[in-house]
Amino acid sequence: MKKQRATLLSTTQAWISLEIILLFFLEIVYAIIFWRYESAKDQATMEAVIATARNVSVCILPTIVGIVGMFEIGGEIMIRFTRLMQDAIAQGIAQGIAQGIAQGKAEGKAEVYRAWHADWERRRQAAAEKGLPFDEPPPPKPEDITED
């Protein structure tokens, strides 16, 4: 099932809420750290608020680009790896089925040959006990049997 993609840098819709939450969390942490740094200086509260707002607003765009880029690149890597693994599994299953069919055919031919040869041997021994000539050729080996 293909997931819907949002228009924002082709991000999957399932990740947008996580990206926004992560953005808000990082901006709040950055604002708190910068606020504490500005508050420690000898200045008025309003100057600290303005400096914090200025620095946080400058930090928002690179944070958005970093978060969305991280999710998109990481997500793309995971999607490609998942597809690669699914292809490898499908190829392995197909190969296993083909090997199983070939092995089953070989075992079936060998079993038919053993039964056919045992019947031929039984008829040959019966003819030998009765003293009758037995000119029937032996059954062909499984390797000699061709599939039609």
DRENTORZA-995624 format. One line per 5 residues: number of its first residue (from 1); for each residue x, y, z of N, C-alpha, C, O, CB. Coordinates in steps of 0.2 Angstrom, whole numbers. Glycine has a CB too. Example, Ala and Ser with C-alpha at 12.3 -4.5 7.8 and 13.67 -1.06 7.14 Angstrom:
1) 66/-28/39/62/-22/39/66/-16/39/71/-17/42/57/-22/45; 64/-11/35/68/-5/36/64/0/39/67/6/40/70/-3/29 .
# end
This chain:
1) 4/-6/0/0/0/0/4/6/0/9/7/4/-5/0/6; 3/11/-5/7/17/-5/5/22/-1/-1/23/-1/8/19/-13; 9/25/3/7/30/8/6/37/4/9/38/-1/12/31/13; 1/41/7/0/48/4/6/52/5/9/51/11/-6/51/7; 8/56/1/13/61/2/11/68/2/6/70/-1/19/61/-4 .
6) 13/72/7/11/79/8/15/83/3/20/81/0/12/81/15; 13/89/2/16/93/-2/23/96/0/27/98/-4/12/99/-5; 23/97/7/29/100/10/35/95/9/36/90/12/28/101/18; 39/97/4/45/93/2/44/86/1/49/81/3/51/94/7; 38/84/-1/37/77/-2/37/72/4/39/66/3/41/74/-8 .
11) 36/75/10/36/71/16/30/67/17/24/69/15/37/76/22; 31/61/19/25/57/20/21/60/26/23/63/31/27/49/22; 14/59/25/10/63/30/10/60/37/9/64/42/2/62/28; 12/54/38/13/51/44/19/54/48/19/54/54/14/43/44; 24/57/45/29/60/48/29/67/49/33/70/53/36/59/44 .
16) 24/71/46/23/78/47/22/80/54/25/84/57/18/81/43; 18/76/58/16/78/65/22/77/69/24/81/74/10/74/67; 26/72/68/32/70/72/37/76/70/41/78/75/35/63/70; 38/78/64/43/83/62/41/90/66/45/93/68/43/84/55; 34/91/66/32/98/69/33/97/77/36/102/80/25/99/68 .
21) 32/92/80/33/91/87/40/92/88/42/95/93/30/84/89; 45/88/84/52/89/85/54/96/84/59/98/88/55/84/81; 52/99/79/53/106/78/52/111/84/56/114/87/50/109/72; 46/110/87/44/114/93/48/112/99/50/117/102/36/113/94; 49/106/100/53/104/105/60/107/105/63/110/110/54/96/106 .
26) 64/106/99/70/109/98/70/117/99/75/119/102/73/107/92; 65/120/96/65/127/97/64/130/104/67/135/106/59/130/92; 60/126/108/59/128/115/65/127/119/67/131/123/53/123/118; 68/121/118/75/120/121/80/125/119/83/128/124/78/113/119; 80/127/113/85/132/111/83/139/114/88/143/116/85/133/103 .
31) 77/140/114/74/147/117/76/147/125/78/152/127/67/148/116; 75/141/128/77/141/135/84/142/136/86/146/141/74/135/138; 88/139/133/95/139/133/98/146/132/101/149/136/99/134/129; 95/149/126/97/156/125/94/161/130/98/166/131/95/158/118; 88/160/132/85/165/137/90/165/143/91/170/146/78/162/139 .
36) 92/159/146/96/158/152/103/162/151/105/165/155/97/151/154; 105/161/144/111/165/143/110/172/143/115/176/146/114/162/136; 105/175/140/104/182/140/102/185/146/104/190/148/98/183/134; 98/181/150/96/183/157/102/184/162/102/188/166/91/178/160; 107/180/161/113/180/165/117/187/164/121/189/168/118/175/164 .
41) 116/190/158/119/197/157/116/202/161/110/202/163/119/198/149; 120/208/162/117/213/165/113/218/160/116/222/157/122/218/169; 107/216/159/103/220/155/95/219/157/93/215/161/104/217/147; 91/223/154/84/224/155/81/217/152/83/214/148/81/230/152; 75/215/155/71/210/153/69/210/146/70/205/142/65/208/158 .
46) 67/216/144/64/217/137/70/216/132/69/213/127/61/224/136; 76/218/134/82/217/129/83/209/128/85/207/123/88/220/132; 83/206/134/84/198/134/78/195/130/80/190/126/84/195/141; 72/197/130/67/194/126/68/196/119/67/191/115/60/197/128; 70/202/117/71/203/110/77/199/107/76/197/102/72/211/109 .
51) 82/199/111/88/195/109/86/188/108/88/185/103/94/196/114; 82/185/113/80/178/112/76/177/106/77/172/102/77/176/119; 71/181/105/66/181/99/70/181/93/69/177/88/61/186/100; 75/186/92/79/187/86/83/180/85/83/178/79/83/193/87; 86/178/90/90/172/89/86/165/87/88/161/83/95/170/95 .
56) 80/165/91/76/159/89/73/159/82/73/154/79/71/158/95; 71/165/80/68/166/73/73/164/68/72/162/63/65/173/72; 80/166/69/85/165/64/86/157/64/88/154/59/91/169/66; 85/154/70/87/147/70/81/142/67/83/136/66/88/145/77; 75/145/66/69/141/64/70/138/57/70/131/57/63/145/64 .
61) 72/141/52/73/139/46/78/133/45/77/128/42/75/144/41; 84/134/48/89/129/47/87/123/51/88/117/49/96/131/50; 83/124/56/81/118/60/75/114/56/75/108/56/78/120/67; 71/118/53/66/114/48/69/111/43/68/105/42/61/120/45; 74/114/40/78/110/34/81/104/37/81/99/34/83/115/31 .
66) 84/105/43/88/99/46/83/93/48/85/87/46/92/101/52; 78/95/51/73/90/53/70/86/47/70/80/46/68/93/57; 67/90/42/64/87/36/69/83/32/68/78/30/61/93/32; 75/86/31/80/83/28/82/76/31/83/71/28/86/87/27; 83/76/38/84/70/41/79/65/40/80/59/39/85/72/49 .
71) 73/67/41/67/62/40/67/60/33/66/54/32/60/65/42; 68/64/28/67/62/21/73/58/19/72/52/16/67/68/17; 79/59/21/85/55/19/84/49/23/85/43/20/91/59/20; 83/49/29/82/43/33/77/39/31/77/33/30/82/45/41; 71/42/29/65/38/27/67/35/20/65/29/19/59/43/27 .
76) 70/39/16/71/36/9/76/30/10/75/25/6/74/41/5; 81/31/14/86/25/15/82/19/18/83/13/15/91/27/20; 77/20/23/74/14/25/69/11/20/68/5/20/69/17/31; 66/16/16/61/13/11/65/9/6/63/3/4/58/19/7; 71/12/3/75/8/-1/78/1/1/78/-4/-2/81/12/-4 .
81) 80/2/8/82/-5/11/77/-10/12/78/-16/11/85/-3/18; 71/-7/13/65/-12/14/63/-15/7/62/-21/7/59/-8/17; 63/-11/2/62/-14/-5/67/-19/-7/66/-24/-10/62/-8/-10; 73/-17/-5/79/-22/-7/78/-28/-3/79/-34/-6/86/-18/-5; 76/-28/3/75/-34/7/69/-38/5/70/-44/4/74/-32/15 .
86) 64/-35/3/58/-38/0/60/-41/-6/58/-47/-8/52/-33/-1; 64/-38/-11/66/-41/-17/70/-47/-16/69/-52/-19/69/-36/-21; 75/-47/-11/79/-52/-10/75/-58/-7/76/-64/-8/85/-50/-5; 70/-57/-3/66/-62/0/62/-65/-5/61/-71/-5/61/-59/6; 59/-61/-10/55/-64/-15/59/-68/-20/57/-74/-22/52/-58/-19 .
91) 65/-66/-21/70/-70/-25/72/-76/-22/72/-81/-25/76/-65/-27; 73/-76/-15/75/-82/-12/69/-87/-12/70/-93/-12/77/-80/-5; 63/-84/-11/57/-89/-11/56/-92/-18/55/-98/-18/51/-85/-9; 57/-88/-23/56/-91/-30/62/-96/-31/61/-101/-34/57/-85/-35; 68/-94/-29/73/-99/-30/72/-106/-26/74/-111/-29/80/-96/-28 .
96) 70/-105/-20/68/-111/-16/63/-115/-19/63/-121/-19/66/-109/-9; 58/-112/-22/52/-116/-25/55/-119/-31/54/-125/-32/47/-111/-27; 59/-116/-35/62/-119/-41/66/-125/-39/66/-130/-42/66/-114/-45; 70/-124/-34/75/-130/-32/71/-135/-29/72/-141/-30/80/-127/-26; 65/-134/-25/61/-139/-23/57/-143/-28/57/-149/-28/56/-136/-18 .
101) 55/-139/-33/52/-143/-39/57/-147/-43/55/-153/-44/49/-138/-44; 63/-145/-44/68/-149/-47/70/-155/-43/71/-160/-46/75/-145/-48; 71/-154/-36/72/-160/-32/67/-165/-32/68/-171/-32/74/-157/-25; 61/-162/-32/55/-167/-32/54/-171/-38/53/-177/-38/48/-163/-31; 56/-167/-44/56/-171/-50/61/-177/-50/60/-182/-52/57/-166/-56 .
106) 67/-175/-48/72/-180/-48/71/-185/-43/72/-191/-45/79/-176/-45; 68/-184/-37/66/-190/-33/61/-194/-36/60/-200/-35/64/-187/-26; 56/-190/-39/50/-194/-42/53/-199/-47/51/-204/-48/45/-189/-45; 57/-196/-52/60/-200/-57/64/-206/-54/63/-212/-56/65/-196/-62; 68/-205/-49/71/-210/-46/67/-216/-43/68/-222/-43/76/-208/-40 .
111) 61/-213/-40/57/-218/-37/53/-222/-42/52/-228/-41/51/-214/-32; 51/-219/-47/48/-223/-53/53/-228/-56/51/-233/-58/45/-218/-58; 59/-225/-57/64/-230/-59/65/-236/-55/65/-242/-57/71/-226/-60; 65/-235/-48/66/-241/-44/60/-246/-44/61/-252/-44/67/-238/-36; 54/-243/-45/48/-247/-45/48/-251/-52/47/-257/-52/42/-243/-44 .
116) 50/-247/-57/50/-250/-64/55/-255/-64/54/-261/-67/51/-244/-69; 61/-254/-62/67/-259/-62/65/-265/-58/67/-270/-60/73/-255/-59; 62/-264/-52/60/-270/-48/55/-274/-51/56/-280/-51/58/-267/-41; 51/-271/-55/46/-275/-58/49/-279/-64/48/-285/-65/40/-271/-61; 54/-275/-68/57/-278/-73/62/-284/-70/62/-290/-74/62/-273/-77 .
121) 65/-283/-65/69/-288/-62/65/-294/-60/67/-300/-60/73/-285/-56; 59/-293/-57/55/-298/-55/53/-303/-61/53/-309/-60/48/-296/-51; 51/-299/-66/49/-303/-72/55/-307/-75/54/-312/-78/46/-298/-77; 61/-304/-75/67/-307/-78/68/-314/-74/70/-319/-76/73/-303/-78; 68/-313/-67/69/-319/-63/64/-324/-64/65/-330/-64/69/-317/-55 .
126) 57/-322/-64/52/-327/-66/53/-331/-72/52/-337/-72/45/-324/-66; 55/-327/-77/57/-330/-84/63/-335/-83/63/-340/-86/58/-325/-89; 68/-333/-79/74/-337/-78/72/-343/-75/75/-349/-76/79/-333/-75; 68/-343/-70/66/-349/-66/62/-354/-70/62/-360/-69/61/-347/-60; 58/-351/-75/54/-355/-79/58/-358/-85/56/-362/-89/47/-352/-82 .
131) 64/-355/-86/68/-357/-92/66/-354/-98/68/-356/-104/68/-364/-92; 62/-348/-98/60/-345/-104/65/-339/-106/68/-337/-101/53/-342/-103; 66/-338/-112/70/-333/-114/67/-326/-112/61/-325/-113/72/-333/-122; 71/-321/-110/69/-315/-108/73/-309/-112/79/-308/-110/70/-314/-100; 70/-307/-117/74/-302/-121/71/-295/-120/73/-290/-124/74/-304/-128 .
136) 67/-293/-115/65/-287/-114/71/-282/-111/74/-284/-107/59/-287/-109; 72/-276/-114/77/-272/-112/76/-269/-105/70/-268/-103/79/-266/-117; 81/-268/-101/80/-265/-95/77/-258/-95/78/-254/-101/87/-265/-91; 74/-255/-90/71/-249/-91/76/-243/-91/82/-244/-88/66/-247/-85; 75/-238/-94/80/-232/-95/81/-229/-88/77/-229/-84/78/-227/-100 .
141) 87/-227/-87/89/-224/-80/86/-217/-80/84/-214/-85/97/-223/-80; 85/-214/-74/81/-207/-74/84/-202/-78/81/-197/-80/81/-205/-67; 91/-202/-78/95/-197/-82/93/-197/-90/93/-192/-93/102/-198/-81; 91/-203/-92/90/-204/-99/82/-203/-101/81/-202/-107/91/-211/-101; 78/-202/-96/71/-200/-97/70/-193/-99/73/-189/-95/67/-202/-91 .
146) 67/-192/-104/66/-185/-106/59/-183/-104/54/-187/-105/68/-184/-114; 58/-176/-103/51/-174/-101/48/-172/-107/51/-169/-112/52/-168/-96; 42/-173/-108/38/-171/-114/34/-165/-112/30/-162/-116/33/-176/-116 .
# end
